[in-house]
Amino acid sequence: MRPLKWNTRMRAAGSRESVFLRVVSLGLLTLTTVFSAAAQSPSATRLKAEAAQAQNEGKDSVATSLYTQALAQDPTWLEGWWRYGGLLYQAHEFQQAATAFGHLTQLAPQNSLGFAMLGVSEFELQDWSNASLHLNKALARGGLPEAIADGAMYDYGLVLMRQKNRNGALAVLRLLQNSAPDYPSLVPAFGSAELNMDRIPVPGAEDADAVDLEGKAAISVLKLKPDEAEAFYRKAIVEYPQLPFAHLCLALFLDNLGREDETVAELLAETKVNQVSPDPWIWLGRLALAKRNGAQTILYAQEAVKRDPNDGLPYLILGKGYILKQQWSDAFEALSKAEKLAPDSYEIHYALATVYGAMNDPASALAERKLFAQSYRVLHQKKDGEQ
């Protein structure tokens, strides 16, 4: 079998690619072990042998055609789908490769390698929704060889960036930095996610240097070098004073160090530079809520709601602010909107139970407590990797 190449877009060093090639061969052996030796027609047996021989001789187009014919006669042939998908991926026929690996995952649903290759094929197709689903499934099931896991994790981080899931992308990239601290392009990926960009800027772009500074700062945090991290964060702000999310990044860093006054100052600075994002207002609301300052919590949450009326979190913070002020009807209105937008949030159900209790509606309070328990249990099952 000729090795399946990891696309050059993956920024793989030569050694990483060679590891990946060996891993794909191991994946082929794994799939072959679960292949059911069903009765085969002489024609199917001949086509399979001819396809494998053509592939071994480097006649990829001939091999692809033969695999197509063999799989038409035996669609349960796991090894064939793996080889066929690999050839298509190598030829940059990503749509067909995704179809092939999709068949593979249906036949071997417990094999995480198949989901990984399906996900990276969908990444190439810019099918962010399905790529996110299948890469997450591959990583959650585990058992991936290191080279594949690192590549899938990197792609998953980029997919989450495309989906504007900043926190999710940063969480995945932190895991990657822990397992592969020298992974290619990890610094710009971190910086782009920190700045809430949906992709890494090309080298030489106007914001590429800013991304580099933010990425170095994020990695310095993970390496427990706070002085170095702060220097990078502040340099980015000095050199790019109008850069959205730069003040927010510094604010969250300072908050982790317990420097509350400086945190608030940076968040307020972010509201001036970045007037469309609800994020700095959300964080200001959280800080005010932690200090049990109901009036400030309400003010900040209302500003966040103005900027994103379709996010349940600002309404939750707003509702909690009204709870602090014991304005139960206002709290109920805000939390009801939050519940519609985020029905699986256990925090919202807990807050609503409090409001119903204060409004002397024990039946509704009990119903919300049950929803709270259910949502809390489901969330922690997912975190623990349960199905």
KAGIJO-V750870 format. One record per pair of residues at least 12 apart in sequence whose ideal C-beta (glycine too) atoms are under 10 Angstrom apart, sorted by sequence separation. I is the first residue (numbers start at 1). J is the second residue. If there is no record, write none. Layout:
{{I:J} {I:J}}
This chain:
{{5:17} {6:18} {50:62} {51:63} {54:66} {55:67} {67:79} {68:80} {71:83} {84:96} {85:97} {88:100} {89:101} {101:113} {102:114} {105:117} {118:130} {119:131} {122:134} {123:135} {156:168} {157:169} {160:172} {161:173} {177:189} {188:200} {195:207} {216:228} {217:229} {220:232} {221:233} {234:246} {237:249} {250:262} {251:263} {254:266} {255:267} {267:279} {268:280} {284:296} {285:297} {288:300} {289:301} {301:313} {302:314} {305:317} {318:330} {319:331} {322:334} {323:335} {335:347} {336:348} {339:351} {352:364} {353:365} {356:368} {357:369} {6:19} {50:63} {51:64} {53:66} {54:67} {67:80} {70:83} {71:84} {84:97} {85:98} {87:100} {88:101} {101:114} {102:115} {104:117} {105:118} {118:131} {119:132} {121:134} {122:135} {139:152} {156:169} {157:170} {159:172} {160:173} {173:186} {176:189} {177:190} {187:200} {188:201} {197:210} {216:229} {217:230} {219:232} {220:233} {233:246} {236:249} {237:250} {250:263} {251:264} {253:266} {254:267} {267:280} {268:281} {270:283} {271:284} {284:297} {285:298} {287:300} {288:301} {301:314} {304:317} {305:318} {318:331} {319:332} {321:334} {322:335} {335:348} {338:351} {339:352} {352:365} {353:366} {355:368} {356:369} {3:17} {6:20} {51:65} {52:66} {66:80} {67:81} {70:84} {85:99} {86:100} {100:114} {101:115} {104:118} {105:119} {119:133} {120:134} {138:152} {139:153} {157:171} {158:172} {176:190} {188:202} {197:211} {217:231} {218:232} {233:247} {236:250} {251:265} {252:266} {266:280} {267:281} {270:284} {285:299} {286:300} {300:314} {301:315} {304:318} {319:333} {320:334} {334:348} {335:349} {338:352} {353:367} {354:368} {3:18} {5:20} {6:21} {50:65} {51:66} {52:67} {84:99} {85:100} {86:101} {101:116} {103:118} {118:133} {119:134} {120:135} {138:153} {157:172} {158:173} {185:200} {188:203} {192:207} {195:210} {200:215} {216:231} {217:232} {218:233} {250:265} {251:266} {252:267} {267:282} {284:299} {285:300} {286:301} {301:316} {302:317} {318:333} {319:334} {320:335} {335:350} {352:367} {353:368} {354:369} {4:20} {5:21} {50:66} {51:67} {67:83} {68:84} {84:100} {85:101} {101:117} {102:118} {118:134} {119:135} {135:151} {136:152} {156:172} {157:173} {173:189} {174:190} {191:207} {192:208} {194:210} {195:211} {216:232} {217:233} {233:249} {234:250} {250:266} {251:267} {267:283} {268:284} {284:300} {285:301} {301:317} {302:318} {318:334} {319:335} {335:351} {336:352} {352:368} {353:369} {3:20} {4:21} {6:23} {49:66} {50:67} {51:68} {67:84} {83:100} {84:101} {85:102} {100:117} {101:118} {117:134} {118:135} {119:136} {135:152} {139:156} {155:172} {156:173} {157:174} {172:189} {173:190} {191:208} {194:211} {197:214} {215:232} {216:233} {217:234} {232:249} {233:250} {249:266} {250:267} {251:268} {266:283} {267:284} {283:300} {284:301} {285:302} {300:317} {301:318} {317:334} {318:335} {319:336} {334:351} {335:352} {351:368} {352:369} {353:370} {3:21} {6:24} {47:65} {48:66} {51:69} {52:70} {66:84} {67:85} {81:99} {82:100} {85:103} {100:118} {101:119} {115:133} {116:134} {119:137} {120:138} {134:152} {135:153} {138:156} {154:172} {157:175} {191:209} {192:210} {193:211} {195:213} {213:231} {214:232} {217:235} {232:250} {233:251} {247:265} {248:266} {251:269} {281:299} {282:300} {285:303} {300:318} {301:319} {315:333} {316:334} {319:337} {320:338} {335:353} {349:367} {350:368} {353:371} {2:21} {3:22} {4:23} {5:24} {47:66} {48:67} {50:69} {51:70} {64:83} {67:86} {81:100} {82:101} {84:103} {85:104} {98:117} {99:118} {101:120} {102:121} {115:134} {116:135} {118:137} {119:138} {135:154} {153:172} {154:173} {156:175} {157:176} {170:189} {173:192} {174:193} {191:210} {192:211} {194:213} {195:214} {213:232} {214:233} {216:235} {217:236} {233:252} {247:266} {248:267} {250:269} {251:270} {264:283} {267:286} {281:300} {282:301} {284:303} {285:304} {298:317} {299:318} {301:320} {302:321} {315:334} {316:335} {318:337} {319:338} {332:351} {335:354} {336:355} {349:368} {350:369} {352:371} {353:372} {1:21} {3:23} {4:24} {46:66} {47:67} {50:70} {51:71} {63:83} {64:84} {67:87} {80:100} {81:101} {84:104} {97:117} {98:118} {101:121} {102:122} {114:134} {115:135} {118:138} {119:139} {135:155} {136:156} {152:172} {153:173} {156:176} {169:189} {170:190} {173:193} {188:208} {191:211} {194:214} {195:215} {212:232} {213:233} {216:236} {229:249} {230:250} {233:253} {246:266} {247:267} {250:270} {263:283} {264:284} {267:287} {280:300} {281:301} {284:304} {285:305} {297:317} {298:318} {301:321} {314:334} {315:335} {318:338} {319:339} {331:351} {332:352} {335:355} {348:368} {349:369} {352:372} {3:24} {4:25} {47:68} {48:69} {49:70} {63:84} {67:88} {81:102} {82:103} {97:118} {98:119} {100:121} {101:122} {115:136} {116:137} {117:138} {131:152} {135:156} {169:190} {172:193} {173:194} {190:211} {191:212} {193:214} {194:215} {213:234} {214:235} {215:236} {229:250} {232:253} {233:254} {247:268} {248:269} {249:270} {263:284} {281:302} {282:303} {283:304} {297:318} {298:319} {300:321} {301:322} {315:336} {316:337} {317:338} {331:352} {334:355} {335:356} {349:370} {350:371} {351:372} {3:25} {47:69} {48:70} {81:103} {82:104} {98:120} {99:121} {112:134} {115:137} {116:138} {134:156} {135:157} {153:175} {154:176} {171:193} {189:211} {190:212} {191:213} {192:214} {193:215} {213:235} {214:236} {247:269} {248:270} {278:300} {281:303} {282:304} {297:319} {298:320} {299:321} {315:337} {316:338} {333:355} {349:371} {350:372} {1:24} {4:27} {46:69} {47:70} {48:71} {64:87} {80:103} {81:104} {97:120} {98:121} {114:137} {115:138} {116:139} {132:155} {135:158} {136:159} {153:176} {169:192} {170:193} {188:211} {191:214} {192:215} {194:217} {213:236} {230:253} {246:269} {247:270} {248:271} {264:287} {278:301} {280:303} {281:304} {282:305} {297:320} {298:321} {312:335} {314:337} {315:338} {316:339} {331:354} {332:355} {348:371} {349:372} {350:373} {1:25} {4:28} {46:70} {47:71} {63:87} {64:88} {80:104} {81:105} {97:121} {98:122} {114:138} {115:139} {131:155} {132:156} {135:159} {136:160} {152:176} {153:177} {169:193} {170:194} {187:211} {188:212} {190:214} {191:215} {194:218} {212:236} {213:237} {229:253} {230:254} {246:270} {247:271} {263:287} {264:288} {280:304} {281:305} {297:321} {298:322} {314:338} {315:339} {331:355} {332:356} {348:372} {349:373} {44:69} {45:70} {47:72} {48:73} {78:103} {79:104} {81:106} {82:107} {96:121} {97:122} {98:123} {112:137} {113:138} {115:140} {116:141} {131:156} {134:159} {135:160} {150:175} {151:176} {168:193} {169:194} {187:212} {190:215} {191:216} {193:218} {210:235} {211:236} {213:238} {245:270} {247:272} {248:273} {278:303} {279:304} {281:306} {282:307} {296:321} {297:322} {312:337} {313:338} {315:340} {316:341} {330:355} {346:371} {347:372} {349:374} {350:375} {43:69} {44:70} {47:73} {48:74} {60:86} {61:87} {64:90} {77:103} {78:104} {81:107} {82:108} {94:120} {95:121} {98:124} {112:138} {115:141} {133:159} {149:175} {150:176} {153:179} {154:180} {166:192} {167:193} {170:196} {187:213} {188:214} {189:215} {190:216} {191:217} {210:236} {213:239} {214:240} {244:270} {247:273} {248:274} {278:304} {281:307} {282:308} {294:320} {295:321} {297:323} {298:324} {312:338} {315:341} {316:342} {328:354} {329:355} {332:358} {345:371} {346:372} {349:375} {350:376} {1:28} {43:70} {44:71} {47:74} {52:79} {60:87} {64:91} {76:103} {81:108} {94:121} {95:122} {97:124} {98:125} {111:138} {112:139} {131:158} {132:159} {149:176} {153:180} {158:185} {166:193} {169:196} {187:214} {188:215} {190:217} {191:218} {209:236} {210:237} {213:240} {226:253} {230:257} {246:273} {247:274} {252:279} {260:287} {277:304} {278:305} {280:307} {281:308} {286:313} {289:316} {294:321} {297:324} {298:325} {311:338} {312:339} {314:341} {315:342} {320:347} {328:355} {331:358} {332:359} {344:371} {345:372} {346:373} {348:375} {349:376} {44:72} {45:73} {52:80} {55:83} {60:88} {68:96} {75:103} {89:117} {93:121} {94:122} {97:125} {102:130} {109:137} {112:140} {113:141} {116:144} {120:148} {123:151} {131:159} {132:160} {161:189} {165:193} {166:194} {169:197} {187:215} {188:216} {190:218} {191:219} {221:249} {226:254} {229:257} {241:269} {245:273} {246:274} {251:279} {255:283} {278:306} {279:307} {285:313} {289:317} {292:320} {293:321} {294:322} {296:324} {297:325} {309:337} {312:340} {313:341} {319:347} {320:348} {323:351} {328:356} {331:359} {343:371} {346:374} {347:375} {44:73} {45:74} {48:77} {51:80} {55:84} {64:93} {71:100} {78:107} {82:111} {85:114} {94:123} {95:124} {98:127} {105:134} {112:141} {115:144} {116:145} {123:152} {130:159} {131:160} {150:179} {151:180} {154:183} {157:186} {166:195} {167:196} {169:198} {186:215} {187:216} {189:218} {190:219} {210:239} {211:240} {214:243} {217:246} {230:259} {237:266} {244:273} {245:274} {248:277} {251:280} {271:300} {278:307} {279:308} {282:311} {285:314} {288:317} {289:318} {292:321} {294:323} {295:324} {298:327} {305:334} {312:341} {313:342} {316:345} {319:348} {322:351} {328:357} {332:361} {339:368} {346:375} {347:376} {40:70} {43:73} {44:74} {47:77} {60:90} {61:91} {76:106} {77:107} {78:108} {94:124} {95:125} {111:141} {112:142} {113:143} {128:158} {129:159} {132:162} {149:179} {150:180} {153:183} {154:184} {166:196} {185:215} {187:217} {209:239} {210:240} {213:243} {226:256} {242:272} {243:273} {244:274} {260:290} {277:307} {278:308} {294:324} {295:325} {311:341} {312:342} {317:347} {328:358} {329:359} {344:374} {345:375} {346:376} {43:74} {48:79} {52:83} {55:86} {60:91} {75:106} {76:107} {82:113} {86:117} {89:120} {93:124} {94:125} {110:141} {112:143} {113:144} {117:148} {120:151} {123:154} {124:155} {128:159} {131:162} {132:163} {149:180} {154:185} {158:189} {161:192} {165:196} {166:197} {187:218} {190:221} {209:240} {214:245} {218:249} {221:252} {226:257} {242:273} {243:274} {244:275} {248:279} {252:283} {255:286} {260:291} {276:307} {277:308} {278:309} {282:313} {285:316} {286:317} {289:320} {293:324} {294:325} {310:341} {311:342} {312:343} {316:347} {320:351} {323:354} {328:359} {344:375} {345:376} {346:377} {41:73} {48:80} {51:83} {55:87} {64:96} {68:100} {71:103} {75:107} {82:114} {85:117} {89:121} {92:124} {94:126} {95:127} {98:130} {102:134} {105:137} {109:141} {111:143} {112:144} {113:145} {116:148} {119:151} {120:152} {123:155} {127:159} {128:160} {131:163} {136:168} {151:183} {154:186} {157:189} {161:193} {164:196} {166:198} {186:218} {187:219} {190:222} {211:243} {214:246} {217:249} {221:253} {237:269} {241:273} {242:274} {244:276} {245:277} {248:280} {251:283} {255:287} {271:303} {275:307} {276:308} {282:314} {285:317} {289:321} {292:324} {294:326} {298:330} {302:334} {305:337} {309:341} {312:344} {313:345} {316:348} {319:351} {323:355} {326:358} {328:360} {332:364} {339:371} {343:375} {346:378} {40:73} {41:74} {44:77} {47:80} {51:84} {67:100} {78:111} {81:114} {85:118} {88:121} {94:127} {98:131} {101:134} {105:138} {110:143} {112:145} {116:149} {119:152} {122:155} {123:156} {126:159} {128:161} {129:162} {132:165} {139:172} {146:179} {147:180} {150:183} {157:190} {160:193} {164:197} {186:219} {207:240} {210:243} {213:246} {217:250} {220:253} {233:266} {240:273} {244:277} {247:280} {251:284} {267:300} {274:307} {278:311} {281:314} {284:317} {285:318} {288:321} {294:327} {301:334} {308:341} {312:345} {315:348} {319:352} {322:355} {335:368} {342:375} {346:379} {40:74} {120:154} {128:162} {129:163} {146:180} {150:184} {158:192} {164:198} {206:240} {245:279} {279:313} {282:316} {283:317} {286:320} {289:323} {313:347} {317:351} {320:354} {344:378} {345:379} {346:380} {48:83} {82:117} {89:124} {113:148} {116:151} {117:152} {120:155} {123:158} {128:163} {154:189} {157:192} {158:193} {161:196} {162:197} {163:198} {214:249} {218:253} {221:256} {244:279} {245:280} {248:283} {278:313} {282:317} {285:320} {289:324} {312:347} {313:348} {316:351} {319:354} {320:355} {323:358} {344:379} {38:74} {44:80} {51:87} {78:114} {85:121} {98:134} {112:148} {116:152} {119:155} {120:156} {123:159} {126:162} {132:168} {136:172} {139:175} {150:186} {157:193} {161:197} {162:198} {207:243} {210:246} {213:249} {214:250} {217:253} {237:273} {251:287} {271:307} {278:314} {281:317} {285:321} {288:324} {298:334} {312:348} {316:352} {319:355} {40:77} {112:149} {115:152} {116:153} {119:156} {122:159} {135:172} {161:198} {162:199} {38:76} {160:198} {161:199} {181:219} {38:77} {113:152} {116:155} {123:162} {161:200} {194:233} {36:76} {112:152} {116:156} {119:159} {158:198} {35:76} {36:77} {158:199} {177:218} {181:222} {191:232} {195:236} {35:77} {36:78} {158:200} {173:215} {177:219} {181:223} {194:236} {35:78} {34:78} {35:79} {174:218} {178:222} {33:78} {34:79} {35:80} {173:218} {174:219} {177:222} {191:236} {195:240} {31:77} {32:78} {173:219} {177:223} {31:78} {32:79} {174:221} {197:244} {30:78} {31:79} {170:218} {174:222} {195:243} {196:244} {197:245} {31:80} {173:222} {195:244} {196:245} {28:78} {29:79} {31:81} {32:82} {195:245} {1:52} {28:79} {31:82} {194:245} {195:246} {30:82} {31:83} {193:245} {194:246} {196:248} {2:55} {195:248} {196:249} {1:55} {2:56} {28:82} {194:248} {195:249} {1:56} {2:57} {27:82} {28:83} {194:249} {2:58} {2:59} {2:60} {24:82} {28:86} {191:249} {194:252} {24:83} {27:86} {2:63} {1:63} {24:86} {24:89} {128:198} {36:107} {35:107} {31:104} {34:107} {35:108} {34:108} {31:107} {34:110} {27:104} {31:108} {34:111} {1:79} {4:82} {30:108} {196:274} {4:83} {166:245} {31:111} {1:82} {2:83} {4:85} {5:86} {30:111} {196:277} {1:83} {4:86} {7:89} {30:112} {31:113} {166:248} {3:86} {4:87} {6:89} {7:90} {30:113} {31:114} {196:279} {2:86} {4:88} {5:89} {6:90} {27:111} {30:114} {1:86} {2:87} {4:89} {5:90} {7:92} {27:112} {28:113} {1:87} {4:90} {27:113} {3:90} {7:94} {26:113} {27:114} {2:90} {24:113} {27:116} {23:113} {27:117} {4:97} {23:116} {24:117} {10:120} {9:120} {4:117} {7:120} {10:123} {30:143} {166:279} {6:120} {7:121} {9:123} {9:124} {7:123} {7:124} {27:144} {27:145} {26:145} {23:144} {24:145} {27:148} {23:145} {26:148} {22:145} {23:146} {24:147} {23:147} {24:148} {20:145} {22:147} {23:148} {19:145} {20:146} {21:147} {23:149} {19:146} {20:147} {19:147} {20:148} {23:151} {18:147} {19:148} {16:146} {17:147} {20:150} {16:147} {19:150} {20:151} {15:147} {16:150} {17:151} {12:147} {16:151} {10:147} {12:150} {12:151} {10:150} {11:151} {6:147} {10:151} {6:148} {12:154} {11:154} {7:151} {10:154} {6:151} {10:155} {9:155} {16:180} {16:182} {16:183} {16:184} {13:182} {13:183} {12:183} {13:184} {11:183} {12:184} {11:184} {10:184} {11:185} {10:185} {11:186} {11:188} {11:189} {11:200} {140:382} {142:385} {141:385} {140:385} {141:387} {140:387}}
